[in-house]
Amino acid sequence: MAELNTDAGAAGHGKKGKLRAKKQSTRVDMTPMVDLAFLLLTFFVLTSTFSKPKTMEITFPVPPKDPKQNTTLVNGYTFILTAENRVFWYEGEFKEVPKNGKPATSLSEIKFGEDLNKFLLDKNDLVIKTIKDLKKKKINKQIDDTTYKNLAVDAKARKEAPFFVVKADDKAVYRNLIDLIDEFNICNIGKYAVTDITMGELNLLKQTIK
């Protein structure tokens, strides 16, 4: 509230009988403004939506019941991340020495971007074609959204779909791992896992990047 104070003593006569103007002073009460500010602050706090943390789902392989049990990687590919945004890959099981008439494992380098994207699309061609057919059926109203999502998940998890294993040495950066998993999602890769690099793979990596 604003108040207007009038100085009654200022209404007297001045010199030579002239009247002097009344002096006025104002005082603004800021209490209602403070109350309004707190009401607005409370309103914005209660109605604001706080940012939610962004998370990414990563699948880790289930450890075998028997530590000595050897698992076979069928239709699988392994990516190894290292320094300077470099990524190497090999197909199938890791072999330090030739085995069953097959040569020992060798690493091939692939670059992030178009090369990696094309590689994943080629290896996952069967799943991608299946999902494209499902999308056409959904557009043509032959299946609903729920059925499409369930069938797409089944297509990614089918036996014929490739399985990708991601490993990294102590020089790799976390961003490269995220970029690689993003490429998996873009290319409809449904079967992948992140695990530790073995000593044999680490030695092979050191020999390759010399």
C-alpha positions as CSV (number, residue, x, y, z in Angstrom):
1,M,0.0,0.0,0.0
2,A,1.2,3.5,-0.7
3,E,0.7,6.3,1.8
4,L,0.7,10.0,1.2
5,N,2.0,12.2,4.0
6,T,1.3,15.9,4.0
7,D,3.4,18.4,6.0
8,A,0.8,20.7,7.6
9,G,3.4,23.1,8.8
10,A,4.4,23.8,5.2
11,A,1.1,25.5,4.4
12,G,2.0,28.8,6.2
13,H,2.8,32.1,4.6
14,G,6.2,32.8,3.4
15,K,7.9,36.1,3.0
16,K,5.8,39.1,1.8
17,G,2.7,37.1,2.5
18,K,3.1,34.6,-0.4
19,L,1.7,31.1,0.1
20,R,4.1,28.2,-0.1
21,A,3.2,24.9,-1.8
22,K,2.6,22.0,0.5
23,K,5.4,19.5,0.7
24,Q,4.3,15.9,0.1
25,S,6.1,12.7,0.7
26,T,5.2,9.2,-0.4
27,R,6.0,5.8,1.1
28,V,5.5,2.6,-0.8
29,D,4.7,-0.6,1.2
30,M,6.5,-3.5,-0.5
31,T,5.0,-6.2,1.6
32,P,2.3,-7.2,-1.0
33,M,5.0,-7.3,-3.7
34,V,7.1,-9.7,-1.6
35,D,4.1,-12.0,-1.0
36,L,3.4,-12.0,-4.7
37,A,7.0,-12.9,-5.5
38,F,6.9,-15.9,-3.2
39,L,3.6,-17.0,-4.7
40,L,5.0,-16.9,-8.2
41,L,8.2,-18.7,-7.1
42,T,6.1,-21.4,-5.4
43,F,3.9,-21.8,-8.5
44,F,6.9,-22.2,-10.9
45,V,8.6,-24.7,-8.6
46,L,5.5,-26.9,-8.3
47,T,4.7,-26.7,-12.0
48,S,8.2,-27.1,-13.4
49,T,9.4,-30.4,-14.9
50,F,12.9,-31.3,-13.7
51,S,15.2,-32.9,-16.2
52,K,15.4,-36.7,-15.9
53,P,18.7,-38.5,-16.1
54,K,19.3,-40.2,-19.5
55,T,20.3,-43.8,-19.2
56,M,21.3,-46.5,-21.7
57,E,20.5,-50.2,-21.3
58,I,23.6,-52.4,-21.7
59,T,23.4,-56.1,-21.7
60,F,26.2,-58.1,-19.9
61,P,26.6,-61.8,-20.5
62,V,25.6,-64.2,-17.8
63,P,28.7,-65.8,-16.2
64,P,28.8,-69.6,-16.7
65,K,28.1,-71.8,-13.8
66,D,31.4,-73.6,-14.3
67,P,34.3,-71.0,-14.7
68,K,36.2,-73.5,-16.8
69,Q,33.4,-74.0,-19.2
70,N,34.1,-72.7,-22.7
71,T,31.3,-70.9,-24.5
72,T,31.0,-70.9,-28.3
73,L,30.3,-67.7,-30.1
74,V,28.0,-68.6,-33.0
75,N,27.6,-66.0,-35.8
76,G,29.4,-63.5,-33.6
77,Y,31.7,-60.5,-34.1
78,T,33.9,-58.9,-31.5
79,F,34.8,-55.2,-31.5
80,I,37.8,-53.9,-29.5
81,L,38.0,-50.2,-28.7
82,T,41.4,-48.5,-28.1
83,A,43.0,-45.1,-28.1
84,E,42.6,-42.3,-30.7
85,N,39.0,-43.4,-31.6
86,R,40.3,-46.6,-33.2
87,V,38.2,-49.8,-33.3
88,F,39.2,-53.3,-34.4
89,W,37.1,-56.3,-35.0
90,Y,37.3,-60.1,-35.7
91,E,34.8,-62.8,-36.5
92,G,34.0,-65.9,-34.4
93,E,36.0,-67.3,-31.6
94,F,39.3,-65.9,-30.6
95,K,42.2,-68.2,-31.5
96,E,45.8,-67.4,-30.4
97,V,47.1,-70.3,-32.6
98,P,45.6,-72.1,-35.6
99,K,42.8,-74.5,-34.6
100,N,40.8,-77.1,-36.5
101,G,42.4,-76.1,-39.7
102,K,41.5,-72.4,-39.2
103,P,44.1,-69.7,-38.9
104,A,44.7,-67.8,-35.8
105,T,42.6,-64.7,-35.1
106,S,43.7,-61.4,-36.8
107,L,42.3,-58.0,-36.2
108,S,40.8,-55.7,-38.9
109,E,40.4,-52.0,-38.3
110,I,37.1,-50.2,-39.1
111,K,36.3,-46.5,-38.8
112,F,33.4,-44.9,-37.1
113,G,30.8,-43.4,-39.5
114,E,29.8,-44.8,-42.8
115,D,32.2,-47.7,-42.7
116,L,30.9,-49.0,-39.4
117,N,27.3,-48.3,-40.3
118,K,27.6,-50.2,-43.6
119,F,29.4,-53.1,-41.9
120,L,26.5,-53.5,-39.3
121,L,23.8,-53.2,-42.0
122,D,25.4,-55.9,-44.1
123,K,25.8,-58.3,-41.1
124,N,22.3,-57.6,-39.9
125,D,20.7,-57.7,-43.3
126,L,18.2,-60.5,-42.5
127,V,16.8,-58.7,-39.4
128,I,16.5,-55.4,-41.2
129,K,14.5,-56.9,-44.1
130,T,12.2,-58.6,-41.6
131,I,11.6,-55.3,-39.8
132,K,11.0,-53.5,-43.0
133,D,8.3,-56.0,-43.9
134,L,6.7,-55.6,-40.5
135,K,6.7,-51.8,-41.0
136,K,4.8,-52.2,-44.3
137,K,2.2,-54.4,-42.6
138,K,1.8,-51.8,-39.9
139,I,1.3,-49.0,-42.4
140,N,-1.2,-51.1,-44.3
141,K,-3.1,-51.7,-41.0
142,Q,-2.4,-55.4,-41.2
143,I,-0.9,-55.4,-37.7
144,D,-1.3,-53.0,-34.8
145,D,1.6,-51.1,-33.0
146,T,1.8,-53.6,-30.2
147,T,2.1,-56.6,-32.5
148,Y,4.7,-54.8,-34.6
149,K,6.9,-54.0,-31.5
150,N,6.6,-57.6,-30.3
151,L,7.5,-59.1,-33.7
152,A,10.4,-56.6,-34.1
153,V,11.8,-57.7,-30.8
154,D,11.5,-61.4,-31.8
155,A,13.2,-60.7,-35.1
156,K,16.2,-59.1,-33.4
157,A,16.5,-62.0,-31.0
158,R,16.2,-64.8,-33.5
159,K,18.9,-67.4,-33.8
160,E,20.1,-66.3,-37.2
161,A,20.7,-62.7,-36.0
162,P,24.3,-61.8,-35.4
163,F,25.7,-61.4,-31.9
164,F,28.2,-58.6,-31.2
165,V,30.7,-58.4,-28.3
166,V,32.2,-55.1,-27.3
167,K,35.5,-54.9,-25.5
168,A,38.0,-52.1,-24.7
169,D,41.5,-51.6,-23.4
170,D,42.5,-49.1,-20.7
171,K,43.2,-46.5,-23.4
172,A,39.7,-46.3,-24.9
173,V,37.3,-43.5,-24.1
174,Y,33.8,-43.9,-22.8
175,R,32.3,-41.9,-25.7
176,N,33.4,-44.5,-28.2
177,L,31.5,-47.1,-26.4
178,I,28.4,-45.0,-26.4
179,D,28.8,-44.2,-30.1
180,L,29.2,-47.9,-30.9
181,I,26.0,-48.8,-29.0
182,D,24.2,-46.0,-30.8
183,E,25.1,-47.6,-34.1
184,F,23.8,-50.9,-32.8
185,N,20.4,-49.3,-32.1
186,I,20.4,-47.5,-35.5
187,C,21.1,-50.7,-37.3
188,N,18.5,-52.7,-35.3
189,I,21.1,-54.8,-33.6
190,G,19.3,-56.7,-30.8
191,K,22.0,-59.1,-29.6
192,Y,25.1,-57.5,-28.1
193,A,27.0,-57.5,-24.8
194,V,29.9,-55.6,-23.2
195,T,32.6,-57.6,-21.5
196,D,36.3,-57.5,-20.4
197,I,39.1,-57.9,-22.9
198,T,41.3,-61.0,-22.5
199,M,45.0,-61.1,-22.2
200,G,45.3,-62.8,-25.5
201,E,43.2,-60.2,-27.3
202,L,45.2,-57.4,-25.6
203,N,48.5,-58.9,-26.8
204,L,47.1,-59.2,-30.3
205,L,45.9,-55.6,-30.2
206,K,49.4,-54.4,-29.2
207,Q,51.0,-56.3,-32.0
208,T,48.4,-55.0,-34.5
209,I,48.8,-51.3,-33.7
210,K,52.6,-51.2,-33.7
